């Protein structure tokens, strides 16, 4: 149970300024979305403020302190409202093109199919007019066989403008986020007219060449996805089976990858001669490495979130201050949403932050419960074998006994590590389950088991794979097969599992969730944490009430 003083008991929960400002900013973005696309009246804003202020500040706080906090939350709300509105207005007010045009642009993405391929062009010019947004072109594969990334191409075809606008109430979050405004079909010609240099893009191309030179095609495609998040080389059936297995998130470069790289960097700075370097220099070296890797992966929202968390925590550790993880998570969300509020509607952004929130709030309670269950089982088994009471059997592994100096055996450490990994996997799965179900239409039944093995596997091999790939890129490509021989064998063995089994046979499908169901679900989970200043009995009753609400709403919608 969380211990709070008299002042803490006056409030429902402890107020974390940055975290709640991030939440308020998210509410502002959602309110703006509802206002423009569903004509939500601004009068609801006064009701929202009227309900929120008493709920957040019901304790005996000083008037000045409360006023500053309210002002900060309102500022964050209107900042989210304004930024999202400005982004949507810029997108919807772009020039409209319909008909046949000649377009010139830089190839940013290329997806090759058997008959038709897809090119995404940036820095485009339609006729003689330059446009800020991108164009996606569908053309015969034979037209773009000699087209590479960052080539400047000229296309002739029929252009249509994306339909995202306020009047028709259509909303394509992916198109807005990626700044794709135009679509070209019936392409008559595709000509390469130049090439543009891109620093991070050229490194990404070099990595791809080294991997495909040193590994078989399928392992190379998977290694490329793990290192950079590029999945276009993976066969669609294999990728879909991995999604059903619940491990496709290892291809979305996020906290798992950045955390592994961060751990490798901090190990070097603390166990080598660099430990004698000034703290500022060590911080700059780690920061430069993470930012450089983020540039190679395209600075996605999950990369920015993970980099912010790692660097904030590292800076706090160097100066001897303990960083609040929820505050750091809120800071990362504000940083991302200020520049691109549309990211809030991205499944990657939602899953990334929910996974972190799940680990921060529910990992330790789950780990403690798991250790207690394991200790009780082992105590009971030992008691039966030695014909003694459970109290004289295997020593309990709780924190109090460890503090008293009870020796934990090697097997006990392995067991606790397994419980810790399982609790992390379970916490992230519980937190992300509704979003996964709503976004992809199914929820993997194999996810918990496979993530128990794959999360530590990726954490262990990621840094090694990255170092070997970097050497293969720096040295002549002829030595790539030697450097990447072991990764090729390892990934080939891993892929055999997904080629031999169909993981779609055990999945939850066909369940639709509403906004009310989402609210009930996450409120129920919040009462399972110790962040509410309530008694355990009160939290259990509130959790049960929200759980019943979630079940009732879900059944009403789906029956």
C-alpha positions as CSV (number, residue, x, y, z in Angstrom):
1,X,0.0,0.0,0.0
2,X,1.2,3.5,-0.8
3,X,1.9,5.5,2.4
4,X,0.9,9.1,2.2
5,X,0.9,11.9,4.7
6,X,-2.0,14.0,5.9
7,X,-1.6,16.3,2.9
8,X,-1.6,13.4,0.4
9,X,-4.7,11.9,1.9
10,X,-6.7,15.1,1.1
11,X,-6.3,14.3,-2.6
12,X,-7.4,11.4,-4.7
13,X,-3.9,11.1,-6.2
14,X,-0.6,12.9,-6.2
15,X,-0.4,15.6,-8.8
16,X,2.4,15.2,-11.3
17,X,2.6,18.5,-13.3
18,X,4.3,17.3,-16.5
19,X,2.4,14.1,-16.7
20,X,-1.0,15.8,-16.2
21,X,-0.1,18.5,-18.7
22,X,0.6,15.8,-21.3
23,X,-2.8,14.3,-20.5
24,X,-4.4,17.7,-20.8
25,X,-2.7,18.3,-24.1
26,X,-4.0,14.9,-25.4
27,X,-7.5,15.9,-24.3
28,X,-7.1,19.2,-26.3
29,X,-6.2,17.3,-29.4
30,X,-9.1,14.9,-29.1
31,X,-11.5,17.8,-28.4
32,X,-10.3,19.6,-31.5
33,X,-10.8,16.4,-33.5
34,X,-14.4,16.0,-32.2
35,X,-15.1,19.7,-32.8
36,X,-14.0,19.8,-36.5
37,X,-15.1,16.3,-37.6
38,X,-18.2,15.7,-35.4
39,X,-19.3,19.3,-34.8
40,X,-18.9,19.0,-31.0
41,X,-20.0,22.2,-29.5
42,X,-17.5,24.4,-27.7
43,X,-20.0,24.7,-24.8
44,X,-18.9,21.2,-23.7
45,X,-15.5,22.8,-22.9
46,X,-17.0,24.6,-20.0
47,X,-18.5,21.4,-18.7
48,X,-15.2,19.6,-19.1
49,X,-13.3,22.3,-17.2
50,X,-16.1,22.5,-14.5
51,X,-15.9,18.8,-13.9
52,X,-12.1,18.5,-14.1
53,X,-10.9,21.2,-11.7
54,X,-12.8,20.0,-8.6
55,X,-11.9,16.4,-9.4
56,X,-8.2,17.1,-9.6
57,X,-7.9,19.6,-6.8
58,X,-10.2,18.5,-4.1
59,X,-7.5,18.7,-1.4
60,X,-6.7,21.6,0.9
61,X,-4.2,23.3,-1.4
62,X,-3.0,26.9,-1.4
63,X,-5.0,29.1,-3.7
64,X,-1.9,30.3,-5.6
65,X,-0.5,26.8,-6.1
66,X,-3.9,25.5,-7.3
67,X,-4.3,28.5,-9.7
68,X,-0.9,27.9,-11.3
69,X,-1.7,24.2,-11.8
70,X,-5.1,25.0,-13.3
71,X,-3.5,27.6,-15.6
72,X,-0.8,25.1,-16.7
73,X,-3.5,22.4,-17.5
74,X,-5.6,24.9,-19.5
75,X,-2.6,26.1,-21.4
76,X,-1.7,22.5,-22.3
77,X,-5.3,21.9,-23.4
78,X,-5.5,24.9,-25.7
79,X,-2.0,24.2,-27.0
80,X,-3.1,20.7,-28.1
81,X,-6.4,22.2,-29.5
82,X,-4.5,24.9,-31.5
83,X,-1.6,22.7,-32.8
84,X,-4.0,20.0,-34.1
85,X,-6.2,22.5,-35.7
86,X,-3.3,24.2,-37.4
87,X,-1.9,20.9,-38.7
88,X,-5.3,19.9,-40.1
89,X,-6.0,23.3,-41.7
90,X,-2.6,23.2,-43.4
91,X,-3.4,19.7,-44.7
92,X,-7.0,20.3,-45.9
93,X,-6.2,23.7,-47.5
94,X,-3.5,22.3,-49.8
95,X,-4.0,22.7,-53.6
96,X,-6.5,20.3,-55.1
97,X,-5.4,18.5,-58.3
98,X,-7.7,16.2,-60.3
99,X,-6.7,14.9,-63.8
100,X,-3.5,14.3,-65.8
101,X,-0.3,16.0,-64.6
102,X,3.5,15.7,-64.8
103,X,5.1,15.3,-61.4
104,X,8.7,15.5,-60.3
105,X,9.8,14.4,-56.8
106,X,12.3,12.5,-54.7
107,X,11.7,8.8,-54.1
108,X,11.3,8.4,-50.3
109,X,9.9,4.9,-50.2
110,X,9.7,2.0,-52.7
111,X,7.5,-1.1,-52.3
112,X,8.0,-3.7,-55.1
113,X,5.2,-6.1,-56.1
114,X,5.0,-8.8,-58.8
115,X,2.9,-6.7,-61.2
116,X,2.5,-3.2,-59.6
117,X,4.8,-1.3,-57.3
118,X,4.4,1.8,-55.1
119,X,6.5,4.9,-54.9
120,X,6.2,7.7,-52.2
121,X,7.6,11.0,-53.5
122,X,8.6,14.0,-51.4
123,X,9.5,17.5,-52.4
124,X,7.2,17.2,-55.3
125,X,6.4,19.7,-58.1
126,X,3.1,19.3,-59.9
127,X,3.6,21.0,-63.2
128,X,5.5,24.1,-62.4
129,X,4.2,24.5,-58.8
130,X,6.0,23.1,-55.8
131,X,4.0,21.4,-53.1
132,X,4.8,20.8,-49.4
133,X,3.0,17.4,-49.2
134,X,3.9,14.0,-50.6
135,X,2.5,11.9,-53.4
136,X,2.0,8.1,-53.5
137,X,2.2,6.6,-57.0
138,X,1.0,3.2,-58.2
139,X,2.7,2.0,-61.4
140,X,3.8,-1.2,-63.2
141,X,6.9,-2.8,-61.7
142,X,8.6,-2.7,-65.0
143,X,8.5,1.1,-65.0
144,X,10.5,1.4,-61.8
145,X,13.0,-1.4,-62.0
146,X,16.0,1.0,-62.2
147,X,14.6,3.4,-59.6
148,X,16.4,3.6,-56.3
149,X,15.6,5.5,-53.1
150,X,16.5,9.2,-53.2
151,X,16.4,9.3,-57.0
152,X,14.6,12.3,-58.5
153,X,12.0,11.0,-60.9
154,X,9.5,12.5,-63.3
155,X,6.1,10.8,-63.6
156,X,3.2,11.3,-66.0
157,X,-0.3,10.1,-64.8
158,X,-3.6,10.9,-63.3
159,X,-3.6,12.6,-59.9
160,X,-6.3,12.6,-57.2
161,X,-6.3,14.6,-54.0
162,X,-6.8,12.9,-50.6
163,X,-10.3,13.2,-49.2
164,X,-9.4,14.2,-45.7
165,X,-11.4,17.4,-45.0
166,X,-13.8,18.9,-42.5
167,X,-16.8,19.1,-44.8
168,X,-17.0,15.4,-45.7
169,X,-16.0,14.4,-42.2
170,X,-13.4,12.0,-43.5
171,X,-10.2,11.5,-41.6
172,X,-7.1,9.6,-42.7
173,X,-4.7,9.8,-39.8
174,X,-1.9,7.9,-41.6
175,X,-2.0,10.2,-44.6
176,X,-1.9,13.4,-42.5
177,X,0.9,12.0,-40.3
178,X,3.0,11.0,-43.3
179,X,2.0,14.2,-45.1
180,X,0.7,12.2,-48.1
181,X,-1.9,14.4,-49.9
182,X,-1.9,13.2,-53.5
183,X,-2.3,9.8,-55.2
184,X,-1.3,9.0,-58.8
185,X,-2.6,6.2,-60.9
186,X,-2.5,5.3,-64.6
187,X,1.2,6.2,-64.8
188,X,2.3,6.4,-68.4
189,X,6.0,7.0,-67.8
190,X,8.7,7.1,-65.1
191,X,12.0,8.7,-65.8
192,X,15.0,9.2,-63.4
193,X,16.2,12.7,-63.9
194,X,18.7,13.1,-61.0
195,X,19.6,12.0,-57.4
196,X,19.5,13.8,-54.1
197,X,21.9,13.0,-51.3
198,X,20.4,12.0,-47.9
199,X,22.8,11.3,-45.1
200,X,20.7,9.0,-42.9
201,X,19.0,7.5,-46.0
202,X,22.4,6.6,-47.6
203,X,23.4,4.8,-44.4
204,X,20.1,2.9,-44.4
205,X,20.7,1.8,-48.0
206,X,24.3,0.7,-47.1
207,X,22.9,-1.4,-44.2
208,X,20.4,-3.0,-46.5
209,X,23.1,-3.9,-49.0
210,X,25.4,-5.3,-46.3
211,X,22.6,-7.5,-44.9
212,X,21.5,-8.9,-48.2
213,X,25.1,-9.5,-49.2
214,X,25.9,-11.4,-46.0
215,X,22.7,-13.2,-45.3
216,X,19.9,-15.1,-47.1
217,X,17.0,-13.0,-48.3
218,X,14.5,-13.9,-45.6
219,X,16.8,-13.5,-42.6
220,X,18.2,-10.3,-44.1
221,X,14.8,-8.9,-44.5
222,X,14.0,-9.7,-40.8
223,X,17.3,-8.3,-39.6
224,X,16.7,-5.1,-41.6
225,X,13.3,-4.8,-40.0
226,X,14.7,-5.4,-36.5
227,X,17.5,-2.8,-37.0
228,X,15.6,0.0,-38.8
229,X,11.9,-0.8,-38.7
230,X,11.7,-1.4,-42.5
231,X,9.4,-4.3,-43.1
232,X,8.8,-4.1,-46.9
233,X,11.2,-7.0,-47.6
234,X,9.4,-9.5,-45.4
235,X,7.1,-11.9,-47.2
236,X,3.5,-10.8,-46.4
237,X,2.4,-14.3,-45.1
238,X,5.3,-14.6,-42.8
239,X,4.8,-11.0,-41.4
240,X,1.1,-11.7,-40.8
241,X,1.9,-14.9,-38.9
242,X,4.3,-13.0,-36.8
243,X,1.6,-10.5,-36.1
244,X,-0.7,-13.3,-35.0
245,X,2.1,-14.5,-32.8
246,X,2.1,-11.1,-31.1
247,X,5.8,-10.3,-31.7
248,X,5.6,-8.0,-34.8
249,X,6.3,-5.1,-32.4
250,X,10.0,-6.1,-32.6
251,X,10.0,-4.7,-36.1
252,X,8.7,-1.3,-34.9
253,X,11.9,0.2,-33.5
254,X,11.0,1.4,-30.1
255,X,12.0,1.2,-26.4
256,X,13.1,-2.4,-26.7
257,X,15.8,-1.5,-29.3
258,X,16.7,1.9,-28.0
259,X,16.9,0.5,-24.5
260,X,19.2,-2.3,-25.6
261,X,21.5,0.2,-27.4
262,X,21.4,2.5,-24.4
263,X,22.4,-0.3,-22.1
264,X,25.3,-1.2,-24.4
265,X,26.4,2.4,-24.5
266,X,26.2,2.9,-20.7
267,X,28.1,-0.4,-20.2
268,X,30.9,1.0,-22.4
269,X,31.0,4.3,-20.6
270,X,31.0,2.7,-17.1
271,X,33.3,-0.4,-17.7
272,X,36.0,1.0,-20.0
273,X,38.4,3.8,-19.9
274,X,35.5,6.2,-20.6
275,X,34.4,6.0,-17.0
276,X,37.2,8.5,-16.1
277,X,35.8,11.0,-18.7
278,X,33.7,14.0,-17.4
279,X,30.1,13.2,-16.9
280,X,29.0,15.8,-19.5
281,X,31.2,14.1,-22.1
282,X,29.8,10.7,-21.3
283,X,26.3,12.0,-21.6
284,X,27.0,13.7,-24.9
285,X,28.5,10.4,-26.3
286,X,25.5,8.4,-25.3
287,X,23.1,11.1,-26.6
288,X,24.9,11.3,-29.9
289,X,24.7,7.6,-30.4
290,X,21.0,7.4,-29.7
291,X,20.2,10.4,-31.8
292,X,22.3,9.0,-34.7
293,X,20.5,5.7,-34.5
294,X,17.2,7.6,-34.3
295,X,18.0,9.4,-37.5
296,X,18.7,6.1,-39.3
297,X,15.3,4.9,-38.2
298,X,13.5,8.1,-39.3
299,X,12.9,9.6,-35.8
300,X,9.5,7.9,-35.3
301,X,7.4,8.7,-32.3
302,X,8.5,5.5,-30.5
303,X,12.2,6.4,-31.1
304,X,11.7,9.9,-29.8
305,X,9.8,8.6,-26.7
306,X,12.4,6.0,-25.9
307,X,15.3,8.4,-26.5
308,X,13.8,11.0,-24.2
309,X,13.2,8.5,-21.5
310,X,16.7,7.0,-21.7
311,X,18.5,10.4,-21.8
312,X,16.4,11.9,-19.1
313,X,17.1,8.9,-16.8
314,X,20.8,8.9,-17.7
315,X,21.2,12.6,-17.0
316,X,19.4,12.2,-13.6
317,X,21.6,9.3,-12.7
318,X,24.8,11.2,-13.6
319,X,23.9,14.1,-11.4
320,X,22.5,11.9,-8.6
321,X,18.8,12.7,-8.9
322,X,16.1,10.1,-9.1
323,X,13.9,10.8,-12.1
324,X,10.1,10.3,-11.9
325,X,9.2,7.9,-14.7
326,X,5.7,9.2,-15.2
327,X,7.0,12.8,-15.4
328,X,9.6,11.7,-18.0
329,X,6.9,9.8,-20.0
330,X,4.8,13.0,-20.0
331,X,7.7,15.1,-21.1
332,X,8.3,12.7,-24.1
333,X,4.6,12.9,-25.0
334,X,4.6,16.7,-24.9
335,X,7.7,16.9,-27.0
336,X,6.2,14.7,-29.7
337,X,2.7,16.1,-29.8
338,X,3.8,19.7,-29.9
339,X,5.5,19.1,-33.3
340,X,3.0,16.6,-34.6
341,X,-0.3,16.3,-32.7
342,X,-1.7,13.9,-35.3
343,X,0.7,11.2,-33.7
344,X,-1.9,10.8,-31.0
345,X,-4.1,8.9,-33.5
346,X,-1.2,6.6,-34.5
347,X,-1.3,3.0,-33.2
348,X,2.4,3.1,-32.8
349,X,2.3,6.1,-30.5
350,X,-0.5,4.7,-28.5
351,X,1.0,1.2,-28.1
352,X,4.4,2.7,-27.3
353,X,3.2,4.9,-24.5
354,X,0.7,2.4,-23.1
355,X,3.5,-0.3,-23.0
356,X,5.6,2.1,-20.9
357,X,2.7,3.1,-18.7
358,X,1.9,-0.6,-18.1
359,X,5.5,-1.4,-17.0
360,X,5.6,1.7,-14.8
361,X,2.3,1.0,-13.0
362,X,1.7,-2.7,-13.0
363,X,5.1,-4.5,-13.4
364,X,6.1,-4.4,-9.7
365,X,2.7,-5.5,-8.4
366,X,2.6,-8.4,-10.9
367,X,6.2,-9.3,-10.1
368,X,5.6,-9.3,-6.4
369,X,2.5,-11.4,-6.8
370,X,4.3,-13.8,-9.1
371,X,7.1,-14.3,-6.6
372,X,4.7,-14.9,-3.8
373,X,2.8,-17.6,-5.9
374,X,6.1,-19.3,-6.8
375,X,7.3,-19.2,-3.2
376,X,4.0,-20.7,-1.9
377,X,4.2,-23.5,-4.5
378,X,7.8,-24.3,-3.8
379,X,7.2,-24.2,0.0
380,X,4.3,-26.6,-0.4
381,X,6.3,-29.0,-2.5
382,X,9.3,-29.0,-0.2
383,X,7.0,-29.4,2.8
384,X,5.4,-32.5,1.3
385,X,8.8,-33.9,0.4
386,X,10.4,-33.4,3.8
387,X,7.2,-33.9,5.7
388,X,7.5,-30.6,7.5
389,X,5.3,-27.5,7.6
390,X,5.6,-25.0,4.8
391,X,7.0,-22.5,7.2
392,X,10.2,-24.6,7.6
393,X,10.6,-25.2,3.9
394,X,12.2,-23.0,1.2
395,X,12.7,-19.5,2.4
396,X,10.3,-16.9,1.0
397,X,11.8,-14.5,-1.5
398,X,10.0,-11.3,-0.5
399,X,11.8,-8.0,-0.1
400,X,11.8,-8.1,3.8
401,X,13.5,-11.5,3.9
402,X,16.1,-10.5,1.3
403,X,16.9,-7.4,3.4
404,X,17.4,-9.7,6.4
405,X,20.2,-11.4,4.6
406,X,18.5,-14.6,3.5
407,X,20.7,-16.2,0.8
408,X,19.0,-16.6,-2.6
409,X,20.3,-19.6,-4.6
410,X,21.3,-19.5,-8.2
411,X,18.1,-21.3,-9.2
412,X,16.2,-18.8,-7.1
413,X,17.8,-16.0,-9.0
414,X,16.9,-17.7,-12.3
415,X,13.3,-18.1,-11.1
416,X,13.0,-14.4,-10.1
417,X,14.4,-13.4,-13.5
418,X,11.8,-15.5,-15.2
419,X,9.1,-14.0,-13.1
420,X,10.4,-10.5,-13.8
421,X,10.4,-11.1,-17.6
422,X,6.9,-12.6,-17.4
423,X,5.5,-9.7,-15.4
424,X,7.0,-7.1,-17.9
425,X,5.4,-9.0,-20.8
426,X,2.1,-9.4,-19.0
427,X,2.0,-5.7,-18.0
428,X,2.6,-4.5,-21.5
429,X,0.1,-7.0,-23.0
430,X,-2.6,-5.9,-20.5
431,X,-2.0,-2.2,-21.1
432,X,-2.0,-2.5,-24.9
433,X,-4.7,-5.2,-25.4
434,X,-7.7,-2.9,-26.3
435,X,-5.7,-0.8,-28.8
436,X,-4.3,-4.0,-30.4
437,X,-7.8,-5.4,-30.7
438,X,-9.3,-2.2,-32.1
439,X,-6.5,-1.5,-34.5
440,X,-5.8,-4.9,-36.0
441,X,-9.1,-6.6,-35.4
442,X,-7.7,-9.5,-33.3
443,X,-5.8,-10.2,-30.1
444,X,-3.0,-12.8,-30.2
445,X,-3.4,-15.7,-27.8
446,X,0.3,-16.6,-28.2
447,X,1.6,-13.1,-27.4
448,X,2.4,-13.6,-23.7
449,X,4.3,-16.9,-24.3
450,X,6.2,-15.8,-27.4
451,X,7.1,-12.4,-25.9
452,X,8.4,-14.1,-22.8
453,X,11.2,-15.6,-25.1
454,X,11.5,-13.0,-27.8
455,X,11.8,-9.8,-25.7
456,X,14.9,-11.0,-23.9
457,X,16.2,-12.6,-27.1
458,X,16.0,-9.3,-29.0
459,X,17.5,-7.4,-26.0
460,X,20.4,-9.9,-26.0
461,X,21.2,-10.0,-29.7
462,X,20.2,-6.5,-30.9
463,X,23.5,-4.8,-29.9
464,X,25.6,-7.6,-31.2
465,X,23.7,-7.6,-34.5
466,X,24.0,-3.8,-34.7
467,X,27.8,-3.9,-34.2
468,X,28.4,-6.7,-36.7
469,X,26.2,-4.9,-39.3
470,X,28.1,-1.6,-38.7
471,X,31.4,-3.5,-39.3
472,X,29.9,-5.0,-42.5
473,X,29.0,-1.5,-43.7
474,X,32.4,0.0,-42.9
475,X,34.5,-2.8,-44.3
476,X,34.3,-4.1,-47.9
477,X,31.0,-5.9,-48.6
478,X,33.0,-9.0,-49.5
479,X,33.6,-9.7,-45.8
480,X,29.8,-9.4,-44.9
481,X,29.1,-13.1,-45.3
482,X,31.8,-13.9,-42.7
483,X,30.7,-11.3,-40.2
484,X,27.0,-12.1,-40.5
485,X,27.3,-15.9,-40.7
486,X,26.1,-16.4,-37.1
487,X,23.2,-13.9,-37.3
488,X,22.1,-15.6,-40.6
489,X,22.0,-19.0,-38.9
490,X,20.2,-17.7,-35.8
491,X,17.5,-15.8,-37.8
492,X,17.0,-18.8,-40.1
493,X,16.4,-21.0,-37.1
494,X,14.0,-18.5,-35.6
495,X,12.0,-18.2,-38.8
496,X,11.5,-21.9,-39.0
497,X,9.1,-21.6,-36.0
498,X,6.8,-19.2,-37.9
499,X,7.0,-21.2,-41.1
500,X,6.0,-24.4,-39.3
501,X,3.2,-23.2,-37.1
502,X,0.0,-21.2,-37.8
503,X,-0.4,-18.7,-34.9
504,X,-3.8,-17.4,-36.2
505,X,-5.6,-20.4,-34.7
506,X,-5.6,-19.0,-31.2
507,X,-6.7,-15.4,-31.4
508,X,-9.6,-13.3,-30.2
509,X,-11.4,-11.8,-33.2
510,X,-14.6,-9.9,-34.0
511,X,-14.8,-7.8,-30.8
512,X,-15.6,-4.1,-31.2
513,X,-14.7,-1.7,-28.4
514,X,-16.3,1.8,-27.9
515,X,-14.9,4.9,-26.2
516,X,-16.9,4.0,-23.1
517,X,-15.4,0.5,-23.0
518,X,-11.9,2.0,-23.3
519,X,-12.5,4.4,-20.4
520,X,-13.9,1.6,-18.2
521,X,-11.0,-0.7,-19.0
522,X,-8.2,1.8,-18.2
523,X,-9.9,3.2,-15.1
524,X,-10.2,-0.4,-13.8
525,X,-6.5,-0.9,-14.4
526,X,-5.6,2.4,-12.8
527,X,-7.3,1.3,-9.6
528,X,-5.2,-1.9,-9.6
529,X,-2.1,0.4,-9.2
530,X,-1.1,2.2,-6.0
531,X,-1.4,5.7,-7.6
532,X,-4.8,6.4,-6.0
533,X,-4.8,7.6,-2.4
534,X,-7.5,5.2,-1.4
535,X,-7.6,2.2,0.8
536,X,-7.0,-1.2,-0.8
537,X,-10.6,-2.1,-0.2
538,X,-11.8,1.1,-1.9
539,X,-9.6,0.5,-4.9
540,X,-10.8,-3.0,-5.3
541,X,-14.4,-1.9,-5.3
542,X,-13.8,0.8,-7.8
543,X,-11.8,-1.6,-10.0
544,X,-14.7,-4.1,-9.8
545,X,-17.2,-1.4,-10.7
546,X,-15.2,-0.3,-13.8
547,X,-14.6,-3.9,-14.8
548,X,-18.4,-4.6,-14.7
549,X,-19.0,-1.5,-16.8
550,X,-16.4,-2.6,-19.4
551,X,-18.0,-6.0,-19.7
552,X,-21.5,-4.6,-19.9
553,X,-20.7,-2.0,-22.6
554,X,-18.7,-4.6,-24.6
555,X,-21.5,-7.1,-24.5
556,X,-24.2,-4.5,-25.5
557,X,-22.2,-3.5,-28.5
558,X,-21.2,-6.9,-29.7
559,X,-24.4,-8.9,-29.1
